Amino acid sequence: MLKKFSTLPFAGTAEQEAKLNAVINANKHDKSRLMGVMQEAQEIYGYLPIEVQSKIAEGMDIPLEKVYGVSTFYAQFSLSPKGEYNISVCLGTACYVKGSGDIYNRLQEILGIGTDECTPDRKFSLTACRCIGACGLAPVLTVNEDVYGRLGVDDVDGIVAKYKN
């Protein structure tokens, strides 16, 4: 699945920028620390927007293309923000054959966002995963740490409503 940048405007704070600058300055003379810097940057911002990747590239004197390549290659990095409630739908085999694709489509419809996107109010984000190890409960979705299993499309509206309030 291709990663894509968020369509939401970057909203970093001065405090976040100061933390990132400290991380970059502590590591800028060791290019082998790129992934570590990127991990710390993602902890600071919650994701790696192009603005943050550019600061890392410039500060560590590494081509932006390399930073971008690392951010898109490793699944641990996200190019778009996570909402207050991150909804993840399992699209692994057991869940998929029991209808998780339809559940995922319904969530996109309700939330008005696609894969790896965040609602404009940053309340919800939507991701897909391959397996969460709850095949006996298929199909399964999670909302942050809450697990919902044995779902049907008709259950989706109620689950989203629970978190909207």
C-alpha contacts under 8 A as a table, 3 or more apart, distances in Angstrom:
res1	aa1	res2	aa2	distance
2	L	72	T	7.97
3	K	72	T	6.28
3	K	78	S	7.71
3	K	79	L	6.84
3	K	116	D	7.54
4	K	79	L	6.28
4	K	80	S	7.33
4	K	116	D	7.55
5	F	49	P	6.75
5	F	50	I	7.56
5	F	79	L	5.03
5	F	80	S	5.57
6	S	9	P	7.72
6	S	49	P	7.42
6	S	79	L	6.50
6	S	80	S	4.52
6	S	81	P	7.06
6	S	117	E	6.42
6	S	118	C	7.64
8	L	118	C	7.84
8	L	120	P	6.68
10	F	49	P	7.19
10	F	51	E	7.57
12	G	16	Q	6.37
12	G	17	E	7.05
12	G	45	Y	7.25
13	T	16	Q	5.18
13	T	17	E	6.29
14	A	17	E	5.02
14	A	18	A	6.15
15	E	18	A	5.13
15	E	19	K	6.34
16	Q	19	K	5.13
16	Q	20	L	6.18
16	Q	44	I	6.19
16	Q	45	Y	6.93
17	E	20	L	5.05
17	E	21	N	6.06
18	A	21	N	5.09
18	A	22	A	6.24
19	K	22	A	5.15
19	K	23	V	6.37
19	K	44	I	7.35
20	L	23	V	5.10
20	L	24	I	6.15
20	L	40	E	7.87
20	L	41	A	6.06
20	L	44	I	7.27
21	N	24	I	5.08
21	N	25	N	5.97
22	A	25	N	5.14
22	A	26	A	6.12
23	V	26	A	5.23
23	V	27	N	6.41
23	V	37	V	6.50
23	V	40	E	7.42
23	V	41	A	7.91
24	I	27	N	5.25
24	I	28	K	5.47
24	I	37	V	6.66
24	I	56	I	6.64
24	I	59	G	6.14
24	I	60	M	6.67
25	N	28	K	5.35
25	N	59	G	7.37
26	A	29	H	7.94
27	N	30	D	5.66
27	N	31	K	7.59
27	N	33	R	6.41
27	N	37	V	7.33
27	N	60	M	7.51
28	K	31	K	6.66
28	K	59	G	6.41
28	K	60	M	4.46
28	K	61	D	7.57
29	H	60	M	7.03
30	D	33	R	5.75
30	D	34	L	7.96
30	D	60	M	7.99
31	K	34	L	5.68
31	K	60	M	6.74
31	K	62	I	7.48
32	S	35	M	7.58
33	R	36	G	5.19
33	R	37	V	6.13
34	L	37	V	5.16
34	L	38	M	6.15
34	L	60	M	7.93
34	L	67	V	7.77
35	M	38	M	4.96
35	M	39	Q	6.06
35	M	70	V	7.63
36	G	39	Q	5.06
36	G	40	E	6.23
37	V	40	E	5.12
37	V	41	A	6.05
37	V	56	I	7.72
38	M	41	A	4.93
38	M	42	Q	6.13
38	M	48	L	7.71
38	M	53	Q	7.96
38	M	56	I	7.64
38	M	71	S	7.99
39	Q	42	Q	5.14
39	Q	43	E	6.32
39	Q	77	F	7.65
40	E	43	E	5.00
40	E	44	I	6.31
41	A	44	I	5.03
41	A	45	Y	6.21
41	A	46	G	7.86
41	A	47	Y	7.69
41	A	48	L	7.08
41	A	52	V	7.54
42	Q	45	Y	5.19
42	Q	46	G	4.88
42	Q	47	Y	4.70
42	Q	48	L	5.66
42	Q	77	F	7.32
42	Q	78	S	7.90
43	E	46	G	5.32
43	E	47	Y	7.41
45	Y	48	L	7.06
46	G	81	P	6.19
46	G	82	K	6.93
47	Y	77	F	6.89
47	Y	78	S	5.05
47	Y	79	L	5.65
47	Y	80	S	5.83
47	Y	81	P	5.36
47	Y	82	K	7.48
48	L	51	E	7.91
48	L	52	V	5.91
48	L	53	Q	6.33
48	L	71	S	7.62
48	L	77	F	7.00
48	L	78	S	5.96
48	L	79	L	4.95
48	L	80	S	6.95
49	P	52	V	5.44
49	P	53	Q	6.39
49	P	79	L	5.37
49	P	80	S	6.54
50	I	53	Q	4.91
50	I	54	S	5.98
50	I	79	L	7.74
51	E	54	S	5.18
51	E	55	K	6.42
52	V	55	K	5.10
52	V	56	I	6.27
53	Q	56	I	5.11
53	Q	57	A	6.10
53	Q	64	L	6.93
53	Q	67	V	6.32
53	Q	68	Y	6.91
54	S	57	A	5.04
54	S	58	E	6.04
54	S	64	L	6.06
55	K	58	E	5.19
55	K	59	G	5.83
56	I	59	G	5.13
56	I	60	M	5.90
56	I	62	I	7.86
56	I	67	V	7.69
57	A	60	M	5.42
57	A	61	D	5.63
57	A	62	I	4.75
57	A	63	P	5.74
57	A	64	L	5.12
57	A	67	V	6.40
58	E	61	D	5.03
58	E	62	I	6.54
58	E	63	P	7.65
58	E	64	L	7.66
59	G	62	I	7.86
62	I	66	K	6.92
62	I	67	V	7.32
63	P	66	K	5.42
63	P	67	V	6.80
64	L	67	V	5.11
64	L	68	Y	6.06
65	E	68	Y	5.06
65	E	69	G	5.93
66	K	69	G	4.91
66	K	70	V	6.25
67	V	70	V	5.27
67	V	71	S	6.21
68	Y	71	S	5.01
68	Y	72	T	6.14
69	G	72	T	5.32
69	G	73	F	5.98
70	V	73	F	5.14
70	V	74	Y	6.23
71	S	74	Y	5.95
71	S	77	F	5.49
71	S	78	S	7.30
71	S	79	L	7.57
72	T	75	A	7.31
72	T	77	F	7.08
72	T	78	S	7.98
72	T	79	L	7.97
74	Y	77	F	6.02
75	A	78	S	7.46
78	S	81	P	7.27
80	S	116	D	6.58
80	S	117	E	6.36
80	S	118	C	7.28
81	P	117	E	7.41
81	P	118	C	6.37
81	P	122	R	7.89
81	P	125	S	7.68
82	K	85	Y	7.52
82	K	86	N	6.06
82	K	117	E	7.76
82	K	118	C	6.20
82	K	122	R	7.31
82	K	124	F	7.23
82	K	125	S	5.34
83	G	86	N	5.50
83	G	118	C	5.79
83	G	119	T	7.22
83	G	122	R	4.64
83	G	123	K	4.72
83	G	124	F	4.30
83	G	125	S	4.66
84	E	122	R	6.41
84	E	123	K	4.76
84	E	124	F	5.91
84	E	125	S	7.68
85	Y	123	K	5.93
85	Y	124	F	4.84
85	Y	125	S	6.43
85	Y	143	V	6.05
85	Y	144	N	5.92
85	Y	163	Y	7.55
86	N	124	F	5.70
86	N	125	S	4.75
86	N	126	L	5.96
86	N	127	T	7.42
86	N	142	T	7.85
86	N	143	V	5.54
86	N	144	N	5.35
87	I	124	F	7.06
87	I	125	S	6.02
87	I	126	L	4.94
87	I	127	T	6.25
87	I	141	L	6.97
87	I	142	T	5.61
87	I	143	V	4.50
87	I	144	N	6.55
88	S	126	L	5.89
88	S	127	T	4.68
88	S	128	A	5.19
88	S	129	C	6.47
88	S	141	L	5.55
88	S	142	T	5.23
88	S	143	V	6.53
88	S	144	N	7.98
89	V	100	S	6.98
89	V	103	I	7.87
89	V	104	Y	6.35
89	V	126	L	7.98
89	V	127	T	6.54
89	V	128	A	4.87
89	V	129	C	6.08
89	V	140	V	6.36
89	V	141	L	4.31
89	V	142	T	6.53
90	C	95	C	6.21
90	C	96	Y	7.50
90	C	100	S	6.75
90	C	128	A	5.89
90	C	129	C	4.86
90	C	130	R	5.52
90	C	131	C	5.59
90	C	132	I	6.74
90	C	139	P	7.09
90	C	140	V	5.80
90	C	141	L	5.90
91	L	95	C	5.80
91	L	96	Y	5.08
91	L	100	S	6.03
91	L	101	G	6.64
91	L	128	A	6.41
91	L	129	C	5.92
91	L	130	R	5.16
91	L	131	C	6.88
92	G	95	C	5.53
92	G	96	Y	5.76
92	G	129	C	7.19
92	G	130	R	4.34
92	G	131	C	5.00
93	T	96	Y	5.06
93	T	97	V	6.08
93	T	130	R	7.95
94	A	97	V	5.61
94	A	98	K	6.56
94	A	135	C	5.87
94	A	138	A	6.21
94	A	139	P	7.23
95	C	98	K	5.19
95	C	99	G	6.47
95	C	100	S	5.43
95	C	135	C	6.73
95	C	138	A	4.63
95	C	139	P	4.11
95	C	140	V	6.49
96	Y	99	G	5.22
96	Y	100	S	4.75
96	Y	101	G	5.84
96	Y	139	P	6.93
97	V	100	S	7.34
98	K	138	A	6.53
98	K	139	P	5.83
99	G	102	D	5.48
99	G	103	I	6.58
99	G	139	P	6.51
99	G	152	G	7.28
100	S	103	I	4.86
100	S	104	Y	6.03
100	S	139	P	5.40
100	S	140	V	7.24
101	G	104	Y	5.03
101	G	105	N	6.19
102	D	105	N	5.02
102	D	106	R	6.18
102	D	153	V	6.55
103	I	106	R	5.11
103	I	107	L	6.30
103	I	152	G	6.90
103	I	153	V	5.04
103	I	156	V	6.87
104	Y	107	L	5.14
104	Y	108	Q	6.37
104	Y	128	A	8.00
105	N	108	Q	5.14
105	N	109	E	6.30
106	R	109	E	4.99
106	R	110	I	6.16
106	R	153	V	6.86
106	R	156	V	7.20
107	L	110	I	5.11
107	L	111	L	5.91
107	L	112	G	7.99
107	L	126	L	7.97
107	L	156	V	6.91
108	Q	111	L	5.35
108	Q	112	G	5.48
108	Q	113	I	5.24
108	Q	114	G	5.57
108	Q	115	T	7.83
108	Q	126	L	7.75
109	E	112	G	5.23
109	E	113	I	7.26
110	I	157	D	7.49
111	L	119	T	6.95
111	L	124	F	7.59
112	G	119	T	7.37
113	I	117	E	5.82
113	I	118	C	6.67
113	I	119	T	6.43
113	I	125	S	7.92
113	I	126	L	7.46
114	G	117	E	5.55
114	G	126	L	6.96
115	T	126	L	5.76
115	T	127	T	5.47
115	T	128	A	7.08
116	D	125	S	6.75
116	D	126	L	5.48
116	D	127	T	5.06
116	D	128	A	7.93
117	E	125	S	5.59
117	E	126	L	5.96
117	E	127	T	7.66
118	C	122	R	5.77
118	C	123	K	7.49
118	C	124	F	5.71
118	C	125	S	4.13
118	C	126	L	6.71
119	T	122	R	5.04
119	T	123	K	6.24
119	T	124	F	5.51
119	T	125	S	6.29
120	P	123	K	7.77
121	D	124	F	7.87
122	R	125	S	7.30
129	C	132	I	7.41
131	C	134	A	7.62
131	C	135	C	7.86
132	I	135	C	7.73
134	A	137	L	5.54
134	A	138	A	6.82
134	A	140	V	7.25
135	C	138	A	5.09
135	C	139	P	7.47
135	C	140	V	7.86
137	L	140	V	6.30
137	L	149	G	4.81
137	L	150	R	5.12
138	A	149	G	5.87
138	A	150	R	5.26
138	A	151	L	7.28
139	P	149	G	5.77
139	P	150	R	5.33
139	P	151	L	5.64
139	P	152	G	7.80
140	V	147	V	7.09
140	V	148	Y	5.59
140	V	149	G	4.40
140	V	150	R	6.50
140	V	151	L	6.62
141	L	147	V	6.07
141	L	148	Y	5.39
141	L	149	G	6.66
142	T	145	E	6.39
142	T	146	D	5.41
142	T	147	V	4.51
142	T	148	Y	6.01
143	V	146	D	5.15
143	V	147	V	6.64
148	Y	151	L	7.08
151	L	155	D	6.18
151	L	156	V	7.89
152	G	155	D	5.47
152	G	156	V	7.29
153	V	156	V	5.60
154	D	157	D	6.73
155	D	158	G	5.69
155	D	159	I	6.49
156	V	159	I	5.21
156	V	160	V	6.32
157	D	160	V	5.32
157	D	161	A	6.10
158	G	161	A	5.00
158	G	162	K	6.22
159	I	162	K	5.27
159	I	163	Y	7.00
160	V	163	Y	5.46
160	V	164	K	6.32
161	A	164	K	4.99
161	A	165	N	6.56
162	K	165	N	5.95
